[in-house]
Amino acid sequence: MDPSAWYRLDNVGKFYSSQAGSPGQTVFRFAAGMTEDVDGACLQQALDRALERFPSFNVRLRSGLFWRYLEQTGDVPRVRPEDVPICFGLHAGPDSELFRVSFYRRRINVEVSHIVSDGRGTLEFFKAIIGHYVEARYGERDAVDPYEGTEATKTENSFAANYEPEKSASEKMPKPHRLQGLRDEAAPTYFEYHVSAAEVYAAAKARGVSVTSLVVAAVIVALRRSMAPRTRNRTICMDVPVDLRRFYDSHTLRNFFGLAFVSYGGDEPVDSLGDVAQNVQSQLTAATDPEALKRRMNRMVKLERNVFSRVMPLFVKDVALGIGAWASARDVTTTVSSLGRITLPDGAAKHVAQISVLTSSRGLNFVFATYGDDLCVGVSSVFVRQVVLREFCRIFSDLGIQGYVNTNKGDREVTEALRVARIEERAIDRTAGRSRGPESGRGGLVVGVAEGSSATAAGAAEDAGVVMAGAGAVPSAGAVPSTAAAPSAAAAVGSEGSSAAAAVGSVALSAMAAPGAPAAIADPIAHDSKGGPL
């Protein structure tokens, strides 16, 4: 590594660099559930080897008069046992590392700042770390996936390299539905929803759409079902990030993606899932046309190259970008990202049971990927009530697709969230002039308390109108925890009116425990899928 090397920030990196030092930093998290407990020494060797191949990730953010830039560092960061919350901010000062590698029991976590790379670039770094870990731990020869391209192409600013100023255009978007409810931005809730990739693929094929279109449609239907009647005439507007590398034959590991926009609602009825998926597919087909993506990309770069923005001092740019970020967030209801099918070389794949992806959020975000026969939807939410997630899981349950959900919250946090959610639901009911019967609040959220946790969660959940399930109802395997915040507990999303055991059997949701806190985690072992590509 050359400590004197430095890189200009790409178009997206400049935008996210304005978040530096703030609580709202955007961070990707890739996690691998291994078949055995992680060896920290071997993981350190793997990180050292990965950084030799991808030194552009080992950088620090520096500030100039007009723009920030990335400076390579010769110091190799240390892997560490997981000790901070999921997607915790990476930049705290000029010497901050912009990625983090941690482990806990059988799980390896790789978190990268959006300043450095996007989801696709981070995936390649993650795969290199996993491959080199398996190589160091087990001596596997076919474990490391080679990445095409030279060092110059890996660090290329592909936005600038493919900029055509004459081909830019703006688009007018409808006024979006904005999610409402009590928020807890200091302690977001993270979920991993796991279902069979083959079953989801079959459901999508039966409706003549792609898996991406089906998942986006499920999010739309879940949002529509959770909207108050008086707001159902509003339009759901969604960002769907699109990897631009395949359109421009780029091998960069830096940010290089565009946005496809999908909208649904207004005066349209709440159609069936299949009808919504067909609508989404037609919108995505038009939005991912190369010329449409090129126009949007060129508009983003054109704004960056505006003569007035170029001469603004950095502190003025930060204010302007902050306002822009606020306005952009108000233009969409939510974001759904797809990383498609993740594959590993055979030597590595047999040691990796599961892969999940999450991203930080200031609202509600979805990101999904497939590994083997496991399709994992990562959900990040700052809202106290998880009504949209409940409806989202119910949609797949109604299709006959079984699943389970991991969460980062423990029994005390779940108990408090249920209390607050019930208070909010009652306030909404009073405003709408509705009344709830004794059973009307039950069956939506099922909480199973793990062995050894306090019984107060059960009583509190009953007070909140939530059905309880014993620890035995949650299928148990070796723990694959994922954060440092939670006493042991488990929760589940079930179909309304069902028994506790049936609901847990439909969708089991287990706590991703803190170090030292046991949790009942559903079986993470994945099998090869014959469902075909996304």
N, C-alpha and C positions, 0 to 999 in steps of 0.2 A: 504493500500500500504506500502511496506517495502522499505524505502529509501536506505537501505544498499544492496538491491538486485542488481545484475548486470548480463549481458548476453554477451556471446561471439557473435560476429557478424557471421552470416551465410555466405555461399560462395558468394551469390549475394550482401549481405550487405557490405562485405569487398570491393567489386568492386565499389559500389556506394558511399562508405564512402570517397573515394579518391576525390569526387566532393565537399566535405564539404567546405563551405565558398565561393565557386565559383558561377558565374552567371549561370552555366549550370547544376544545381541540377535537379534531376529527381523527380517529384512530381506528385502524383495521386490526382485527384479532383472528388469527387462524390457530386452531387447536387440533392436535392429533391425539386420539386415545390409543395408546400403545397396548400391546398384549401383556406386557410386564411392567413393573415399576421402573421409572426412569433413573438411569445412572447419570448423576450430575457431571462427573468427570468426562464421560463420553460425550455428553451434550456440549460441554465446553470445547472439546476437540472438534465436534461437528460445526460449531459456530465459527471457530478459527478457520476451518477449511472453506466454509461457505463465504466468509468475508474475503478470502483470497480470490475467489471466483467473482464475487459481486461487491467490490470495494465501495461502490457508489452508495451503498446503504449505511456505511460507517462514516457518517458526516455530521457536522454541527451547523446550526443556522447562525450566520453572521449578518450584520446590518451595515449597509452603506448609507450614503446621503439620500439616494433616490430609491434604491431597491435592496432587498435582502439577497443573499446568495448562500450556497452550501459549500462548506470547506471540509475536505477529507481529513480525517484524523488517523494518526498511526496507533492510537491506543485501542486495544481490543476489549470491548465490554465484557463483563463477566455474566454468565448465566447465574440465576439465583432461584431459590425456592419461591414459589408465588407468595407475595406478601402485600400486594396492592389490589384494589378493585379492578374489575374487568374494564378494559379500554381507558384506564386512568391516563390523564394527560402526560405527555412525554416531554414537552418543552417547558422548562422552568427558568432557564437562563442561557447565556451564550455557550456554556460548556455542556449543555444537556445532550444526551444521546437521543436520536430520533427513532429508535426502535428498542424493543425489550424482549428478551428471551427468558422465560421462566418455566418451572415445572412443578408438578405436585402429583405424587403417587404415579399413576400411569399416564398422566396428561402432559404434553409439551405445548406451550403457548408461545406464539410469535406475534408481537404487536408492532405495527409500523405506522408512523405518522403519514397522513395524506400529503404533507408537504413534500415528502420524498418520493412516494409512489402511489399508484392506484391498486385496486384489488388484484388485477391480473399480474402486475409486476411483483406485488407482495407474495402472490401465490408461488412464483418461481423461486423467490428467496426462501420461502417456507419449505418447498419441496427439496431444495438443496440441503437445508439444515436436517430435515428428516432423513434424507438419503445418506448423508455423511454420518449421522448418528447411528443408523443401522449398520453401516460399514464399520464404524469404530466399535460398536457394542457386540455385534454378532459375526463380524468378519465376512459379511456378504459382499460378493463382488458386483452383482447386478443390482445395485441399490441406488445409484446416483444417476439422475436423469440429465443428460447433457443439454445445454441451452445454446441455441444457434446464435451466431453473431459475434462480432469482435467487441472489444472494450468500447470502441467509438460508437458502434450501433447500440450497445446496451445503455449508453448514457446520452444518446441523441435526444435533443429537444424536438420531438416529432411534430409538435404544433407549429413551431417556427419553420421546420424543414418542408412542411406541406402547405404553408400559408399561401392562399390566392386571394388577394384583397378584393378583386373584382367579383368574386363569387361569394358574397355574404348577404344575408337577409335576416330580418327579424320576423317573428311570428306573434300574432295576437292570441293570447290564451283567455279562455273564459274565466270568470270570477270563481275561485275554488271554494269548496267546502273546507272549512278549517276545523280541526279537531278541538273539542272543548273538554274541560274537566280539570279536576285538581291535579297539579303537577308536582313532581319531586325531582327537580333537575340535579340536586346534590347527590341523589342515590338512585339512578335509573334502574329499572328492572330489565334483566336480560333472560331470554328464553331460547332454548334449542328444541325445535319441534321435529321429531324423527319419524318418518314413514317409509314404507317400501317404495323404492324408485320404480320397480317393475309394475307395481299396482298403479302408481300415479301415471306412468307412461301409458298403461292400458286404458285408464280413464280418459287421458287426453286423446289417444288414438281413436277411441270410440266416438269422440265428439269432433274429430277431424281437425284438431288443433295441436300445437306444440305444448310441451310441458310448461314452458315459460308463459304462454298465453293462458293456460289453465290456472297456474298459480296466481298470476296477476288478476285473473277474473275472480278467483276465490277471495283475494284481498278486497276487490271492489264489492262483491256481494256481502262480505262480512262488514264492510264499512256502511253499506246501505242499510243492512239490518240493524246496525247499532245506532243509526241516526234517529233523532227525535222526529216524529211525524211532521212537525212544522218546518223541518230543515231538509226534507227529502227532495225538494225541488232544486236543491243546490247541486252543483257539478263537482264530482270527484276528479281531481287533477293529479296525475302521478308522473314522476320522473322515472324512467327506466334507463340506467346507464348502459351504453353500448361500447364495447371494446373496438377502437378504431384501427388496431394493428393489422387486422386481416384485410382492411380496405386499402391500406397504404403500404403493405409489405414491410411493416416496421417491426424491429426486434428490441425496441427500447424497453427498459425496466422502469422508466419514469412514468409520470402521469400521461396517459394518452387515451382519452375516452370522450365520447359525445353523449348527448342525452336525447332519448326518444320520449315524446310526450304522449300520454294516453289520458283521455277524459271520458267520463261516463256520468249520466244523470240528467239534471235539468228536469224536463217534463217526461223523460223516458221512464217507463214502468220498471219495477224490479223484476227483470226477466230471469229465466232459469240460468243455472251456471253455464250450460252449454251455449245458450244464446249470447251471454255476456262474453264468453271465451271466443266465440266467432267474431264478435265486434272488436275485441282486443286484438285478435290476430290480424284483422284487416288494418287496424290502426298501426300496429307494429310493423307490418309489411311496408306500409307507406312511409313511416317515420324512419325506418332503417335503410331506405333507398340511399345509395352512396351519394347522390347529388344533394339530397335533403340533409344528410349528415354533414356534408362538406360546407353547405351554407351556414349551418349553425356553428360549426367549428371556426370558420373564417370570421364570423361575427364576434366570437369570443376573443380571438387574437386581435381583431381590429380595434376593439375597445382598449386592449392593453397597449396597443401601439399609437393610440391617439396622442398627438403632440402635447396636449395639456396634461394628460395623465403622466407622461414621461418626465415632465419637468417638475411635477409636484414633489415637495419634500416627503420623506417616508411617513412622517407622523400624519400628514394630511391624507396620504394614500390609505393609511390604516383606518382612518375615520370613514373615508369614502367606501372602502371595501366592507367595513362593518355594516354600514347602511345598506350596501348592496346585498350582503348576506341576509340581513333581516328581511329585505324586500323579496329576495328569492325564496326564502322559507315560507313567506305568506302566499306565494304563487302556486304552491303545491299542497296537496292533502297529505301525501306520504311518498316514499321512495321504495321501489322494489328492484333489487339487483340480482342478476343471475350470473354465476360463475361457471355454469354448465357442469360437465362431468370432469371430475378430478381423477387423474390416473397417476399411479406410481409404478416404477419398475418392479418386476416380480420379486426381486430380492428384498425390496423395502415393503411392498404391499402385504406380505405375509406377516409382518410384525406390526402393522397399523390396523387397528380394528375400526376406527371411526375418524372422520374429519368434520369439523364444524367451523363456521365463519360467523363473526359478529362485527358490527361497527358501532361506534358511539353515535348518539342521537340527541337532538334537542326537541324531538317530537316522537314520532313513531316510524321506524324503519324496518324493512324486511330485506334479507339477503339470503339466497339459497344456493346450494351446490349439491352434487351427487358424488358419492364415493361408494363403489360397489353397488349393493342394493339398498343403500341408505341415502335417502334424500333428506337433508337437514335444512330446515328453514330457521335462520337466526333472526330473532325479533328483539329490537331495542326500543324500550318505551320509557318515557318520563312520566307517564300518566299513572295515577293511583289505581283507577279501575281498568281492568284488562278485558273490557267487553268485546273489543274487536278481535282479540286473540281467541276468546271463547267461541265467538261465531266462526272464526277461521277454522279452528280445529273441528267444530261441529260439522262444517261443510264436508270435510274429508271423512269424518265418521259416518255421515249419511251416505257417502259413496261406498261404504263398507271397507274403508281403508283404516286399519288399526295403527295407532301411533303412541308415542310417549313424549313428554316434554321435560327438559331439565331447566331449572331456574337458579338464579344466584341468591335468592332470598331464603332466609331460614324461618323457623316457626314464629319467633317473636315479630319479625318484620311482616310475615304473612298475616298474623293475627291483627296487627295494627292496621295494615292495608285493608283487611276485610272490614274492620270497624269503620274506617273512614269511608270506604266505598259504600257501605250500607247507609251511612248518614247522607252521603251525596245522592244515592238512589231515592231515599225518602224525600229529600228536598226536591228532586226532579219530579217525583210523583205528585207532591203537593202543588208544584207549579203547574203541572199538566192536568191537575184535577183528577188523578187516578188514585185508586186504592189497591193495596196488595192483600190478597187472601193469605191465610196462614202458611200455605205451601207455595205461593207464587214466587218467592225468592229462592226456593230450594232447587238443587239439581244443576244449577249453572256452573258452580265451581265446587269441586270435590277436593278436600284436603286430607291427606293421609299423614299422620304424625309418626315419624320414625321412632324406633326403639330408644328409650332413654330421654326423650324430649318431654317437656312439661305438658301436663294435661290441660293447662289453661287455654291452649290454642283451640282445643275441642270445644270448650265452653264458649269461647269468644266467637268461634265460627258459627256455632248454633245460634248465638245471639244475632249474628249477621245474616242468618238465613242460609247457611251453607251446610251441605251434607258432609259428615265426617266419615273417613275410612281408616281402619287400623293399619298398622305398619305392614301386616302380612298381606294386605291387598296390593301392595306395590311390588312388582317383580324385582328381585334383588340380585345383583351381581357385584363384582368388585367395584369399588367406588371410582368414579372418574370425575372428581370435583374440579371446580374451575374458578373460584374466586376466594378472596380473603374477607369474608364479611358475615358468615352465617352460622348460627347454631344448626344442629341437624333438624331437618323437617322435610316433608314432601307434600306436593300439592298436585291436583289434577283438574283437567277440564273435561267435563262429561256432558252427556246430552240431558236436556231438561226433563225432569220427572223420572229419571232412571234411578235404580238403586245405587248405593255407594260402590259396591263391588263391581257392578256392570259398568259404571262410569269410569272407574279406575282401569278396568279392562279395556275400555275403549281408548282412553288417552291417559296414560300415567305420567304425572309430572313430578320429578324428583329434585331435591335441592342439590345444587353444586356447592359442596361444603367448604368451609374454611379449613386451613391446616389444623389437624387435631380434632375436627368435628366429623363424626361418622355420618354417612347418608345412605339411604336406600336408592341405588341407581339402577335404572332398567338396563337390561343386557345390551351392551354396546356392540357386540360382535356383528359385523356386516358380512354379507355373502355377495358373490359376483352376480351382477344383474345381466339378464338376457333381454332387457327391455329395449336396448338400442340407445342411440345418442339423444341428447336433449335437442 
